[in-house]
Amino acid sequence: MMRSDTAKGMAFSQVIMWAIIITTSGSLHAHNITDIQSADQAAKALEPLVKTFPNSGEIAKTIFALGIIGTGLLAIPVMAGSSAYALSDTLGWKQGLNKKFKQAKAFYLVIAASAIIGLWINFSSIDPIKTLVYTAVINGVVAVPILIAIMKIANDKRILKDRVNGRISNIIGWATLIIMGISVVIMFATWGNH
């Protein structure tokens, strides 16, 4: 059941991701809008998306705004919680949302600090779009060594016994690692050209 739910969720997220990429290319890049500094600019840039439908620009802006709000409501607790779990695991703190504040003070303080830092970034002069781009770049670079570790563990019979990766998982995993590694090299080689 969990495997099926995960597969469906991943497939759905990939469809959404490609729809966003294609829509962005068709609406923003096609109209030579390539330097967006804020979510407000992105929403305004969506106005020419569908010219044949009455009020399509306003509808696009409204959907975009609802998407941003929904993403924030989903991302803030997930990111704050995941950072609290990661730090608690690393530092050996008591953790868990099922625990009371007195039982896991450090865990809950990390969640609160993460939310406050996120709120502060919103009101600071930090460009959120550039921050997202830099975060994606860092994630892409860090993913390569993490994938190497995952592939090594996934094929280690001492750790996983008879549950090591199969041939197809290894092909997909190593191919992904190679593609991401090449992408990182290309990114750094072309960094000054942007």
C-alpha positions as CSV (number, residue, x, y, z in Angstrom):
1,M,0.0,0.0,0.0
2,M,2.7,2.5,1.0
3,R,4.8,1.6,-2.1
4,S,1.7,2.2,-4.4
5,D,0.9,5.5,-2.6
6,T,4.5,6.7,-3.0
7,A,4.6,5.7,-6.7
8,K,1.4,7.6,-7.4
9,G,2.5,10.6,-5.4
10,M,5.8,10.8,-7.2
11,A,4.2,10.3,-10.6
12,F,1.7,13.1,-9.8
13,S,4.4,15.4,-8.6
14,Q,6.4,14.8,-11.8
15,V,3.4,15.6,-14.0
16,I,2.9,18.9,-12.0
17,M,6.6,19.7,-12.3
18,W,6.7,19.3,-16.1
19,A,3.4,21.3,-16.4
20,I,5.0,24.1,-14.5
21,I,8.2,24.0,-16.6
22,I,6.3,23.9,-19.9
23,T,3.8,26.7,-18.8
24,T,6.7,28.9,-17.6
25,S,8.5,28.4,-20.9
26,G,5.4,29.1,-22.9
27,S,4.3,32.2,-21.0
28,L,7.4,33.8,-19.5
29,H,10.4,32.9,-21.6
30,A,8.4,33.2,-24.8
31,H,7.6,36.8,-23.9
32,N,11.3,37.4,-23.0
33,I,10.6,37.7,-19.3
34,T,13.7,36.1,-17.8
35,D,14.5,38.2,-14.8
36,I,11.8,37.9,-12.1
37,Q,12.7,39.4,-8.7
38,S,9.5,38.7,-6.8
39,A,6.4,36.5,-6.7
40,D,4.3,39.6,-7.6
41,Q,6.3,40.0,-10.8
42,A,5.8,36.4,-11.6
43,A,2.1,36.7,-11.1
44,K,1.9,39.8,-13.4
45,A,3.9,38.0,-16.0
46,L,1.3,35.3,-16.2
47,E,-1.3,37.8,-17.6
48,P,-0.5,37.2,-21.3
49,L,-0.8,33.4,-20.7
50,V,-4.2,32.9,-22.3
51,K,-5.5,35.8,-24.4
52,T,-8.6,34.1,-25.8
53,F,-10.2,33.4,-22.4
54,P,-11.9,36.4,-20.7
55,N,-10.1,37.6,-17.5
56,S,-7.5,34.9,-18.0
57,G,-4.7,37.1,-16.6
58,E,-6.6,37.7,-13.4
59,I,-7.5,34.0,-13.1
60,A,-3.8,33.1,-13.7
61,K,-2.7,35.6,-11.1
62,T,-5.3,34.2,-8.6
63,I,-4.3,30.6,-9.2
64,F,-0.6,31.6,-8.9
65,A,-1.3,33.4,-5.6
66,L,-3.3,30.4,-4.2
67,G,-0.4,28.2,-5.3
68,I,2.1,30.3,-3.5
69,I,0.0,30.4,-0.3
70,G,-0.6,26.6,-0.5
71,T,3.1,26.0,-1.1
72,G,4.0,28.1,1.9
73,L,1.5,26.4,4.2
74,L,2.9,23.1,3.1
75,A,6.6,23.9,3.0
76,I,7.0,25.9,6.2
77,P,6.0,23.2,8.6
78,V,7.7,20.4,6.6
79,M,11.0,22.3,6.3
80,A,11.0,23.4,9.9
81,G,10.1,19.9,11.1
82,S,12.6,18.2,8.8
83,S,15.4,20.5,10.0
84,A,14.4,19.8,13.6
85,Y,14.5,16.1,13.0
86,A,17.9,16.3,11.2
87,L,19.5,18.3,13.9
88,S,18.0,16.1,16.7
89,D,19.3,13.0,15.0
90,T,22.7,14.5,14.5
91,L,23.1,15.9,18.0
92,G,21.2,13.1,19.8
93,W,18.4,15.2,21.1
94,K,15.0,13.9,22.1
95,Q,12.6,14.4,19.2
96,G,9.1,13.9,17.9
97,L,5.9,15.9,17.5
98,N,4.2,13.3,19.8
99,K,6.4,14.6,22.7
100,K,5.5,17.6,24.8
101,F,7.7,20.7,24.8
102,K,9.3,19.8,28.1
103,Q,10.3,16.4,26.7
104,A,12.0,17.8,23.6
105,K,12.8,21.4,24.1
106,A,15.6,21.7,21.6
107,F,13.5,19.9,18.9
108,Y,10.7,22.4,19.3
109,L,13.1,25.4,19.5
110,V,14.6,24.4,16.2
111,I,11.1,24.4,14.6
112,A,10.3,27.8,16.1
113,A,13.7,29.2,15.0
114,S,13.2,27.9,11.5
115,A,9.8,29.5,11.2
116,I,11.1,32.8,12.6
117,I,14.1,32.8,10.2
118,G,11.7,32.1,7.3
119,L,9.5,35.0,8.3
120,W,12.5,37.3,8.7
121,I,13.7,36.4,5.2
122,N,10.3,37.5,3.9
123,F,10.6,41.0,5.4
124,S,14.3,41.4,4.7
125,S,15.9,42.7,1.5
126,I,16.9,39.2,0.5
127,D,15.7,38.4,-3.0
128,P,13.5,35.3,-2.5
129,I,13.7,34.2,-6.2
130,K,17.5,34.3,-6.2
131,T,17.5,32.5,-2.8
132,L,15.4,29.7,-4.3
133,V,17.7,29.5,-7.3
134,Y,20.8,29.3,-5.1
135,T,19.1,26.8,-2.8
136,A,18.4,24.6,-5.8
137,V,22.0,24.9,-7.0
138,I,23.3,23.9,-3.6
139,N,20.9,21.0,-3.5
140,G,22.0,19.8,-6.9
141,V,25.7,19.9,-5.9
142,V,25.1,18.2,-2.6
143,A,22.9,15.5,-4.1
144,V,25.9,14.0,-6.0
145,P,27.9,12.8,-3.0
146,I,24.7,11.8,-1.2
147,L,23.6,9.7,-4.2
148,I,27.0,8.0,-4.2
149,A,26.6,7.1,-0.5
150,I,23.0,5.9,-1.1
151,M,24.1,3.7,-4.0
152,K,26.9,2.2,-2.0
153,I,24.6,1.5,0.9
154,A,21.9,0.1,-1.4
155,N,24.4,-2.4,-2.8
156,D,26.1,-3.4,0.5
157,K,25.1,-7.0,1.5
158,R,26.6,-6.6,4.9
159,I,24.0,-3.8,5.7
160,L,21.0,-4.9,3.6
161,K,21.5,-8.6,3.4
162,D,19.2,-9.9,0.6
163,R,17.4,-6.6,0.1
164,V,20.2,-4.9,-2.0
165,N,19.3,-3.1,-5.2
166,G,18.3,-5.0,-8.3
167,R,19.7,-4.5,-11.8
168,I,17.1,-1.9,-12.8
169,S,17.4,0.1,-9.6
170,N,21.2,0.1,-10.1
171,I,20.9,1.2,-13.7
172,I,18.5,4.0,-12.8
173,G,20.5,5.0,-9.7
174,W,23.9,5.2,-11.4
175,A,22.5,6.8,-14.5
176,T,20.9,9.5,-12.3
177,L,24.2,10.0,-10.5
178,I,26.1,10.3,-13.8
179,I,23.6,12.8,-15.2
180,M,23.6,14.9,-12.1
181,G,27.4,14.8,-11.9
182,I,27.7,16.0,-15.5
183,S,25.1,18.7,-14.9
184,V,27.1,20.0,-11.9
185,V,30.3,20.1,-14.0
186,I,28.5,21.9,-16.9
187,M,26.9,24.4,-14.4
188,F,30.3,25.3,-12.9
189,A,32.0,25.4,-16.3
190,T,29.4,27.9,-17.7
191,W,28.8,29.8,-14.4
192,G,30.5,33.0,-15.5
193,N,28.6,33.1,-18.8
194,H,25.2,34.0,-17.2
